[in-house]
Amino acid sequence: MANNSSGCQNITGQQLNSSEFSSMEIFKIFIYFVVFALGFVGNGLVIYVTGYKMKTTVNSIWFLSLAIADFIFILVLILYIVHAFNKAVWPFGDFMCKFVSFVTVLNMFASIFLLTAISLDRCLSTWVIVWAQNKRTLVKARIICTLMWVLSIGCSIPFVMCRSGENKKCAYVCPINITKSLFIYRFIVGFLIPFLIIASSYIAIGVRAKRLKRGKKLKPFRVIISVILAFFICWFPFHVQQLSLVIAKENEWSNAVKVFIQIGPFVNCLVHLNSCLNPILYVFMCEEFKKKLKQSLLLVLETAFAEDHLPFRTSRASTCSRLSETQGFKQTNETTISSCGSGQESNTCC
């Protein structure tokens, strides 16, 4: 369903009638199954933990919304798998074609808009600390998330209007110039502008940290920066391929069209992978992942999303203090104290 999700199935026009699956089809089906399994379990756990088990914080609200966006997309991925098994024949009709296309675009807009909101939140928390402490409330975070979802829905509607599931295909039926305009609009509103805002936010955060000589304060931003980079890596090739393909089609560059069609399955697989990466990043970005995994998965996710790691730091500091008072372990002492003093014990991951 890679081409279906991208909206260029009508541009590619490739149909395979052979009863055997090609290596590319097998590759796509495999990726879809992996993404579905990891995304369903991973995002489901994040939703369960952040929604029902963790203390509600501004950060947990952000990450819960991101997980919901990915989980909704994962639920319709099963239709993509059926489409792939059906050798690019769409058996679900016009309504489901529009619905699946809507969910796909909604996932992109909601994710990038939420990442933009998170970045601005972090920037304000770094530059206007007192204001953030007084104004950064759960109610406002929920309101902002709701606004981001409403905006995402509004931005996704135009793509539904140009989709059709008739004739066993789920594809764009608008003229090529309108399709091109939609792709440009999607790239600018759903990628370029948000990433300029995100980049500016983290540049401002870096400037602030450098000015205050608090480089270690950047450690709590590792997970969200990783999530942003993962989104960029997964979606940027897709936008480039889509725009290049529609421009080549518009100008009747047949050789270029063939090249971009061949690239299509790979960039679309990257897009699908993005929906299952975030839960993995939440866990593996923690420095002491293995130890905490043995304790409990709940503790791992709580640590990843926690806003206040003071109890953990205090505990490690107390451990270092006790070691320093222990006789006969001078060598171990010096190594441990050096590690704690250098900040290597920090497990802030959100």
C-alpha positions in Angstrom: 0.0 0.0 0.0 3.1 2.2 -0.2 2.0 3.8 -3.4 -1.6 4.0 -2.1 -0.6 5.9 1.0 1.5 8.3 -1.0 -1.2 9.0 -3.4 0.7 8.3 -6.6 -0.7 5.0 -7.6 -2.4 6.6 -10.5 0.9 8.1 -11.5 2.9 4.9 -11.3 0.3 2.9 -13.1 2.1 -0.3 -12.3 0.1 -3.5 -11.9 1.5 -6.9 -11.6 -0.7 -9.7 -12.8 1.7 -12.5 -12.0 0.6 -15.0 -9.4 4.0 -14.9 -7.8 5.2 -12.1 -5.5 8.2 -10.1 -6.6 11.0 -9.5 -4.2 9.9 -5.9 -3.8 6.3 -7.0 -2.9 7.7 -9.5 -0.4 9.9 -6.7 1.1 6.9 -4.4 1.5 4.7 -7.0 3.1 7.5 -7.9 5.5 8.0 -4.3 6.5 4.3 -3.8 7.0 4.0 -6.8 9.3 7.0 -5.7 11.3 5.7 -2.1 11.6 2.2 -3.4 12.6 3.5 -5.7 15.3 6.0 -3.2 16.8 3.7 -0.2 16.4 0.7 -1.9 17.8 2.5 -3.2 20.9 4.8 -0.3 21.4 2.3 2.5 20.9 -0.3 0.6 22.8 2.0 0.3 25.8 2.9 4.0 25.7 -0.8 4.9 25.6 -1.6 2.6 28.5 1.3 3.8 30.7 1.1 7.5 30.0 -2.7 7.5 30.0 -3.5 5.2 33.0 -0.4 4.4 35.0 1.8 7.5 35.1 1.2 10.7 36.9 -0.1 13.2 34.4 2.4 15.8 33.4 2.8 18.2 30.5 5.3 15.9 29.0 3.2 12.8 29.4 0.3 14.6 27.6 2.6 15.5 24.6 3.9 11.9 24.3 0.4 10.4 24.8 -0.8 12.5 21.8 2.1 11.4 19.6 1.4 7.7 20.5 -2.3 8.1 19.7 -1.4 9.6 16.3 0.8 6.6 15.5 -1.6 4.0 16.9 -4.5 5.3 14.8 -2.3 4.9 11.7 -1.2 1.4 12.8 -4.8 0.3 13.0 -5.4 1.0 9.3 -2.1 -0.6 8.4 -3.9 -3.9 8.2 -5.7 -2.7 5.1 -2.4 -1.8 3.5 -1.2 -5.3 4.2 -4.3 -6.8 2.5 -3.7 -4.4 -0.4 -0.1 -5.6 -0.8 -1.2 -9.2 -0.7 -3.8 -8.4 -3.3 -1.1 -7.2 -5.6 -2.1 -3.5 -5.7 -5.8 -4.2 -6.2 -7.9 -2.1 -3.8 -10.9 -4.3 -2.6 -12.4 -2.0 0.1 -14.3 0.6 -2.0 -14.3 4.3 -2.3 -15.1 5.2 1.3 -12.3 3.2 2.8 -9.9 4.5 0.3 -10.7 8.1 1.4 -10.6 7.1 5.0 -7.3 5.3 4.9 -5.8 8.2 2.9 -7.2 10.7 5.5 -5.6 8.7 8.4 -2.3 8.6 6.7 -2.1 12.3 6.1 -3.6 13.0 9.5 -0.8 11.0 11.1 1.8 13.1 9.4 0.2 16.5 10.2 -0.6 15.6 13.8 2.9 14.2 14.5 4.8 17.2 13.1 2.4 19.8 14.7 2.8 18.1 18.0 6.6 18.0 17.7 6.5 21.7 16.9 4.4 22.4 20.0 6.8 20.3 22.1 9.8 22.2 20.8 8.2 25.6 21.5 7.3 24.4 25.0 10.9 23.3 25.7 12.2 26.6 24.3 9.9 28.7 26.5 10.7 26.5 29.5 14.4 27.2 28.9 14.2 31.0 28.2 11.3 32.1 30.4 11.7 29.8 33.4 9.5 31.7 35.9 6.7 32.2 33.3 6.8 28.5 32.3 6.6 27.4 36.0 3.5 29.5 36.5 1.8 29.1 33.1 2.8 25.7 32.0 -0.3 23.8 33.2 -2.0 20.5 32.3 -5.1 22.3 31.1 -3.2 24.4 28.7 -1.3 21.4 27.4 -4.5 19.6 26.7 -6.0 22.6 25.0 -2.9 22.9 22.8 -3.0 19.2 21.9 -6.7 19.6 21.0 -6.0 22.6 18.8 -3.2 20.6 17.0 -5.6 17.8 16.3 -8.2 20.1 14.9 -5.6 21.8 12.8 -4.4 18.5 11.5 -7.8 17.4 10.6 -8.4 20.6 8.7 -5.1 20.3 6.8 -5.9 16.6 5.8 -9.4 17.2 4.3 -8.2 18.5 0.9 -6.4 15.2 0.2 -9.5 13.2 0.8 -11.4 15.2 -1.7 -9.0 14.2 -4.5 -9.0 10.5 -3.7 -11.1 7.7 -5.2 -11.3 4.0 -4.7 -13.2 3.1 -7.8 -12.0 0.6 -10.4 -10.1 -1.4 -7.8 -7.6 1.4 -7.3 -7.1 3.9 -4.5 -5.5 6.9 -6.2 -5.7 10.6 -6.8 -8.2 11.5 -9.5 -7.5 15.2 -9.6 -5.7 16.8 -12.6 -1.9 16.7 -12.3 -1.6 20.4 -11.6 -4.0 20.1 -8.6 -2.1 17.1 -7.4 1.1 19.0 -7.7 -0.3 21.9 -5.7 -1.5 19.5 -3.0 2.0 17.9 -2.7 3.7 21.4 -2.5 1.1 22.4 0.1 1.8 19.2 2.1 5.6 19.8 2.0 5.4 23.4 3.1 2.7 23.2 5.7 3.4 19.6 6.9 7.2 19.7 6.8 9.2 22.8 5.9 7.5 25.4 8.1 7.3 23.2 11.2 10.9 22.1 10.9 12.1 25.7 10.6 10.3 26.4 13.8 11.7 23.3 15.5 15.2 24.1 14.4 14.9 27.7 15.6 13.6 26.5 18.9 16.5 24.1 19.6 19.1 26.7 18.4 17.6 29.1 20.9 17.8 26.4 23.6 21.5 25.7 22.7 22.3 29.4 22.8 20.6 29.7 26.2 22.4 26.7 27.6 25.8 28.0 26.3 25.1 31.4 27.8 24.3 30.0 31.2 27.2 27.4 30.8 24.8 24.6 31.5 25.6 22.2 28.7 24.4 19.3 30.8 20.9 20.8 30.9 20.6 19.6 27.2 20.6 16.0 28.3 16.8 15.9 29.1 16.1 16.8 25.4 17.7 13.7 24.0 14.5 11.7 23.4 12.5 14.4 21.8 15.4 15.4 19.6 15.7 11.8 18.6 12.0 11.6 17.8 12.3 14.8 15.6 15.3 13.4 13.8 13.5 10.1 13.2 10.6 12.0 11.7 12.9 14.0 9.5 14.8 11.0 8.2 11.6 9.0 7.5 9.5 11.8 5.9 12.0 14.0 4.0 12.8 11.4 1.3 9.1 10.8 0.9 8.4 14.5 0.2 11.3 14.8 -2.2 10.3 11.7 -4.1 6.6 12.7 -4.3 7.4 16.2 -5.6 9.9 15.0 -8.0 7.6 12.3 -9.4 4.7 14.6 -10.0 6.9 17.2 -11.6 8.4 14.6 -13.9 5.0 13.4 -14.8 3.8 16.9 -15.5 6.7 17.5 -17.8 6.5 14.0 -19.4 10.0 13.0 -18.4 9.4 9.3 -18.9 12.9 8.2 -17.8 12.8 10.3 -14.6 9.3 9.0 -13.8 10.5 5.4 -14.0 13.4 6.2 -11.6 11.1 7.9 -9.0 8.6 5.1 -9.3 11.4 2.6 -8.4 12.4 4.7 -5.4 8.8 4.9 -4.2 8.5 1.7 -2.3 11.6 2.4 -0.2 10.7 5.9 0.8 7.1 4.7 1.6 8.5 2.0 3.8 10.5 4.7 5.7 7.2 6.6 6.3 5.6 3.4 7.7 8.5 2.7 9.9 8.2 6.1 11.6 5.0 5.0 13.2 6.7 2.3 15.3 10.0 4.0 16.1 9.0 6.4 18.9 8.3 3.7 21.6 11.7 2.1 20.8 13.4 5.5 21.1 11.7 6.2 24.4 13.2 3.1 25.9 16.6 2.8 24.3 17.7 6.4 24.8 17.8 5.8 28.5 21.4 5.2 29.5 20.6 2.4 32.0 18.0 0.7 29.8 19.0 -2.9 30.6 18.9 -2.4 34.4 15.6 -0.7 34.3 14.1 -3.2 31.9 14.8 -5.9 34.4 13.0 -3.9 37.1 9.9 -3.2 35.0 8.8 -1.9 31.6 6.6 0.6 33.5 9.6 2.1 35.2 11.5 2.4 31.9 8.7 4.4 30.4 8.2 6.5 33.5 11.9 7.3 33.5 11.7 8.2 29.8 8.9 10.6 30.3 9.7 12.0 33.7 10.0 15.7 34.1 11.7 15.6 37.5 14.6 13.1 38.0 15.7 14.7 41.3 14.9 11.6 43.4 17.0 9.4 41.1 19.9 11.8 41.1 19.7 12.2 44.9 19.7 8.4 45.2 22.8 8.2 43.1 24.4 11.0 44.9 23.7 9.3 48.2 25.3 6.1 46.8 28.4 8.1 45.8 28.5 9.6 49.3 28.3 6.3 51.0 31.0 4.9 48.8 33.3 7.8 49.6 32.9 7.0 53.3 33.6 3.3 52.9 37.1 2.2 54.0 39.3 -0.1 52.0 37.7 0.7 48.6 39.6 3.8 47.6 40.1 2.8 44.0 36.4 2.1 43.5 35.6 5.2 45.4 37.5 7.5 43.2 36.1 6.0 40.0 32.5 6.2 41.2 32.8 9.8 42.5 34.4 10.8 39.2 31.6 9.2 37.2 28.9 11.0 39.3 30.7 14.3 39.2 31.0 14.2 35.4 27.2 13.7 35.0 27.6 10.2 33.6 24.9 8.9 36.0 22.3 11.2 34.5 19.4 9.2 33.2 17.2 12.1 32.0 15.7 11.0 28.7 12.6 13.1 28.0 
